[in-house]
Amino acid sequence: MIGGYQGPPPSSLSSLDKPPWQITRSVISSTPLTAAGVNHLIKSIFLPCDVEVILSIPLCTTWPRDKLIWHYNKQVLFAVRSAYHMIICDRSNDGGSPSTRDPKLWRALWKCDVPPHIKLFGWRACVGSLPTSHNMSTRIPDFVMSCSVCVHAEDTPSHAILECPLALDAWHGSGIDEDFWTPRFRTLADCIANASHTLDDDAFGDFLAVMWECWNARNRFIFSTPDRNLATLGKRALDFLALRKRGPASTGFNAPMTMASAMSSLRATVSISSNCSKPNRSLITF
């Protein structure tokens, strides 16, 4: 008895003295192509639990010729390039997250109005190539995977950007809705994909900028001087984007602005506005 089935064993369970494909060809060739013949053929080969599933599959009524297709590109034709991208996505999926296969995510990432280095950071965050301790441990044996900031957790990309206390302070000060960055996502790519589906282009760019600043704050804490006021990090990233967007229009020069130059320009603007009512007469010449 197999799975409660007490009838005669199907032919597929008997000993095979021929290759399976030869048995299948001989059985199909001797079966009339009628509904009753096909049903009898299926019942004679498979178990009753499988027969019910097989017979419930809808059949095509136009009988087109079968053909091979490759559904990883729009042309449905195999190409080495698309196969390469498929393999890379599978390897960088961090356990099989489907977010990296979402075309809307990549369109939103590459067209948002942020500096190229933030786009590159967003791409690396999506494909799982940020140099966190967890990722380093996959290449270096016995590498310590704990977070260098809070020590108590594994330093995955999701932890470094969404869960670490340092990152949480930056997110709280950014003003971005908590639903977009609370640690409820399986991977960091899922978090970014959710934001790309929900936010408009400007808001999605702000989201990536705050995420990028969280990563920079982490690196400064580990390798340089830690930031004193973490609550202002998110707002500083948003001010940087806002100043960058209006900078080329006001100056007529389209050169990209770095964080250092943007913050220096912002401080100079504040200084000029505070001293505008007190002109320096020593600078006036006749």
C-alpha positions as CSV (number, residue, x, y, z in Angstrom):
1,M,0.0,0.0,0.0
2,I,1.4,3.4,-1.0
3,G,-0.2,6.6,0.4
4,G,-3.4,4.7,1.1
5,Y,-3.7,3.3,-2.4
6,Q,-4.6,-0.4,-2.3
7,G,-5.2,-1.1,-6.0
8,P,-2.8,-2.7,-8.4
9,P,0.5,-0.9,-8.7
10,P,0.8,1.6,-11.6
11,S,3.1,0.6,-14.4
12,S,5.5,3.5,-13.4
13,L,6.2,1.6,-10.1
14,S,7.1,-1.7,-11.8
15,S,10.6,-2.7,-12.7
16,L,11.7,-1.1,-15.9
17,D,13.5,-3.3,-18.5
18,K,13.6,-0.4,-21.0
19,P,14.6,3.3,-20.8
20,P,11.7,5.4,-19.5
21,W,11.5,7.4,-22.8
22,Q,11.0,4.2,-24.8
23,I,8.2,3.0,-22.5
24,T,6.5,6.4,-22.7
25,R,6.8,6.4,-26.5
26,S,5.4,2.9,-26.9
27,V,2.5,3.6,-24.5
28,I,1.5,6.9,-26.2
29,S,1.8,5.5,-29.7
30,S,-0.6,2.7,-28.8
31,T,-3.1,5.0,-27.1
32,P,-5.8,6.7,-29.2
33,L,-5.8,10.5,-29.0
34,T,-9.3,10.7,-27.5
35,A,-10.4,12.0,-24.1
36,A,-11.1,8.6,-22.9
37,G,-7.8,7.2,-24.2
38,V,-5.8,9.9,-22.6
39,N,-7.6,9.5,-19.3
40,H,-7.0,5.8,-19.3
41,L,-3.3,6.3,-20.2
42,I,-2.8,8.8,-17.3
43,K,-4.6,6.5,-14.8
44,S,-2.5,3.5,-15.9
45,I,0.8,5.4,-15.3
46,F,0.3,7.7,-12.3
47,L,-1.0,7.3,-8.7
48,P,-4.6,8.5,-8.1
49,C,-3.4,11.6,-6.2
50,D,-1.3,12.6,-9.2
51,V,-4.0,11.7,-11.7
52,E,-6.4,14.3,-10.1
53,V,-3.8,17.0,-10.4
54,I,-2.8,16.1,-14.0
55,L,-6.4,16.0,-15.3
56,S,-7.1,19.4,-13.8
57,I,-4.5,21.1,-16.0
58,P,-6.3,23.1,-18.7
59,L,-5.3,22.1,-22.3
60,C,-4.8,24.4,-25.2
61,T,-7.5,24.0,-27.9
62,T,-5.5,25.6,-30.8
63,W,-2.7,22.9,-30.7
64,P,0.2,25.2,-31.7
65,R,3.6,23.7,-32.3
66,D,5.8,23.6,-29.2
67,K,8.9,25.9,-29.2
68,L,11.7,26.8,-26.9
69,I,11.5,30.2,-25.3
70,W,13.8,32.2,-23.0
71,H,11.7,34.3,-20.6
72,Y,14.6,36.3,-19.2
73,N,14.5,38.9,-22.0
74,K,11.8,40.5,-24.1
75,Q,12.8,38.8,-27.3
76,V,12.2,35.3,-25.6
77,L,15.4,34.2,-27.3
78,F,18.5,32.9,-25.5
79,A,21.4,35.3,-25.2
80,V,24.6,34.9,-23.2
81,R,24.2,38.4,-21.8
82,S,20.8,37.6,-20.3
83,A,22.1,34.3,-19.0
84,Y,25.0,36.1,-17.3
85,H,22.6,38.6,-15.6
86,M,20.4,35.8,-14.5
87,I,23.3,34.0,-12.8
88,I,24.5,37.2,-11.2
89,C,21.0,37.9,-9.8
90,D,20.8,34.4,-8.4
91,R,24.2,34.7,-6.7
92,S,23.5,38.1,-5.2
93,N,20.0,37.4,-4.1
94,D,20.8,36.9,-0.4
95,G,18.7,33.8,0.0
96,G,16.4,34.2,-3.0
97,S,14.9,37.6,-2.7
98,P,12.8,38.3,-5.8
99,S,13.3,42.1,-5.5
100,T,16.5,42.2,-7.6
101,R,14.5,40.8,-10.5
102,D,12.0,43.7,-10.4
103,P,12.5,46.0,-13.4
104,K,10.6,48.8,-11.7
105,L,13.2,48.9,-8.9
106,W,16.1,49.4,-11.4
107,R,14.2,52.0,-13.4
108,A,13.5,54.0,-10.3
109,L,17.1,53.7,-9.1
110,W,18.8,54.8,-12.3
111,K,16.4,57.7,-13.1
112,C,16.1,59.3,-9.7
113,D,17.8,62.7,-9.4
114,V,20.7,61.9,-7.0
115,P,24.5,62.0,-7.5
116,P,26.0,58.9,-9.3
117,H,27.8,57.7,-6.2
118,I,24.4,57.4,-4.4
119,K,23.0,55.5,-7.3
120,L,26.0,53.2,-7.2
121,F,25.5,52.7,-3.5
122,G,21.9,51.8,-4.0
123,W,22.8,49.3,-6.6
124,R,25.4,47.7,-4.3
125,A,22.8,47.6,-1.5
126,C,20.3,45.8,-3.7
127,V,22.7,43.2,-5.0
128,G,24.2,42.5,-1.6
129,S,27.8,43.7,-2.3
130,L,28.2,46.2,0.6
131,P,31.4,45.3,2.5
132,T,29.8,44.4,5.8
133,S,31.3,41.9,8.2
134,H,28.8,39.3,7.2
135,N,29.7,39.6,3.5
136,M,33.4,39.7,4.3
137,S,33.1,36.5,6.3
138,T,32.0,34.7,3.1
139,R,35.4,35.4,1.6
140,I,37.7,35.5,4.6
141,P,37.7,32.4,6.9
142,D,37.1,33.0,10.6
143,F,36.2,36.7,10.0
144,V,34.2,38.2,12.9
145,M,30.7,38.8,11.7
146,S,29.5,40.9,14.7
147,C,28.6,44.6,14.2
148,S,31.5,46.9,15.0
149,V,29.0,49.6,16.3
150,C,26.6,47.7,18.6
151,V,28.7,44.5,18.8
152,H,25.6,42.4,19.8
153,A,24.3,41.6,16.3
154,E,25.5,40.1,13.0
155,D,26.7,42.8,10.7
156,T,24.4,42.1,7.6
157,P,23.5,44.9,5.1
158,S,20.0,45.1,6.6
159,H,21.4,45.5,10.1
160,A,23.9,48.1,9.1
161,I,21.4,50.3,7.3
162,L,18.1,49.6,9.1
163,E,18.6,48.0,12.5
164,C,21.8,49.3,14.1
165,P,21.2,52.0,16.8
166,L,23.4,54.4,14.9
167,A,21.3,54.0,11.7
168,L,18.0,54.3,13.7
169,D,19.1,57.6,15.1
170,A,19.7,58.9,11.6
171,W,16.4,57.6,10.3
172,H,14.4,59.1,13.2
173,G,15.9,62.6,12.4
174,S,15.3,62.4,8.7
175,G,11.5,62.8,8.9
176,I,10.9,59.8,6.5
177,D,7.9,57.6,7.4
178,E,8.9,54.7,9.6
179,D,7.0,52.2,7.4
180,F,9.8,52.5,4.8
181,W,12.8,51.8,7.0
182,T,11.6,49.8,10.0
183,P,13.4,46.4,10.3
184,R,10.5,44.3,8.9
185,F,12.0,43.5,5.6
186,R,13.7,40.2,4.8
187,T,16.6,41.8,2.9
188,L,17.8,45.3,2.2
189,A,16.8,44.9,-1.4
190,D,13.2,44.2,-0.3
191,C,13.3,47.5,1.6
192,I,14.5,49.5,-1.3
193,A,12.1,47.8,-3.7
194,N,9.2,48.7,-1.4
195,A,10.3,52.3,-1.4
196,S,10.7,52.4,-5.2
197,H,7.1,51.1,-5.6
198,T,5.5,53.5,-3.2
199,L,7.5,56.8,-3.3
200,D,7.7,59.3,-6.1
201,D,11.1,60.1,-7.8
202,D,12.1,62.9,-5.4
203,A,11.0,61.1,-2.3
204,F,12.8,57.9,-3.4
205,G,16.0,59.9,-4.0
206,D,15.7,61.3,-0.5
207,F,15.3,57.8,0.8
208,L,18.5,56.6,-0.9
209,A,20.4,59.7,0.3
210,V,19.5,59.0,4.0
211,M,20.4,55.4,3.5
212,W,23.8,56.4,2.0
213,E,24.4,58.8,5.0
214,C,23.7,55.9,7.4
215,W,26.4,53.9,5.7
216,N,28.8,56.8,5.8
217,A,28.1,57.4,9.5
218,R,28.8,53.7,10.2
219,N,32.2,53.9,8.3
220,R,33.1,57.1,10.2
221,F,32.3,55.4,13.5
222,I,34.6,52.4,12.6
223,F,37.4,54.0,10.7
224,S,37.4,57.7,11.5
225,T,35.8,60.1,13.9
226,P,32.3,59.3,15.1
227,D,29.5,61.9,14.5
228,R,28.5,63.7,17.6
229,N,24.9,64.4,16.7
230,L,23.4,61.4,14.9
231,A,19.9,62.8,14.9
232,T,21.0,65.4,12.3
233,L,22.5,63.0,9.8
234,G,19.3,62.3,7.9
235,K,18.4,66.0,7.6
236,R,22.0,66.8,6.5
237,A,21.6,64.3,3.6
238,L,18.3,65.8,2.6
239,D,19.8,69.3,2.8
240,F,22.6,68.2,0.6
241,L,20.2,66.9,-2.1
242,A,18.1,70.1,-1.9
243,L,21.2,72.3,-2.3
244,R,22.5,70.2,-5.2
245,K,19.2,70.5,-7.1
246,R,19.0,74.3,-6.9
247,G,22.8,74.8,-7.1
248,P,23.2,74.3,-10.9
249,A,20.2,76.5,-11.7
250,S,21.5,79.4,-9.6
251,T,25.1,79.1,-10.7
252,G,24.6,78.1,-14.3
253,F,27.3,75.4,-13.9
254,N,26.4,71.7,-14.0
255,A,29.3,70.2,-12.2
256,P,28.4,67.6,-9.6
257,M,28.6,68.8,-6.0
258,T,30.1,66.6,-3.2
259,M,28.9,66.5,0.3
260,A,31.8,68.6,1.5
261,S,31.4,71.3,-1.1
262,A,27.6,71.4,-0.5
263,M,27.9,71.8,3.2
264,S,30.6,74.4,2.8
265,S,28.3,76.4,0.4
266,L,25.4,76.0,2.9
267,R,27.5,77.4,5.7
268,A,28.7,80.3,3.6
269,T,25.1,81.0,2.6
270,V,24.0,81.1,6.3
271,S,27.0,83.3,7.2
272,I,26.2,85.8,4.4
273,S,22.5,86.0,5.3
274,S,23.3,86.6,9.0
275,N,25.8,89.4,8.2
276,C,23.9,91.1,5.4
277,S,22.6,93.9,7.7
278,K,26.2,94.7,8.8
279,P,28.3,95.6,5.7
280,N,32.0,95.6,6.1
281,R,33.0,99.2,5.3
282,S,36.6,98.3,5.1
283,L,36.0,96.4,1.9
284,I,34.4,99.4,0.2
285,T,36.9,101.3,-2.0
286,F,36.5,104.4,-4.1
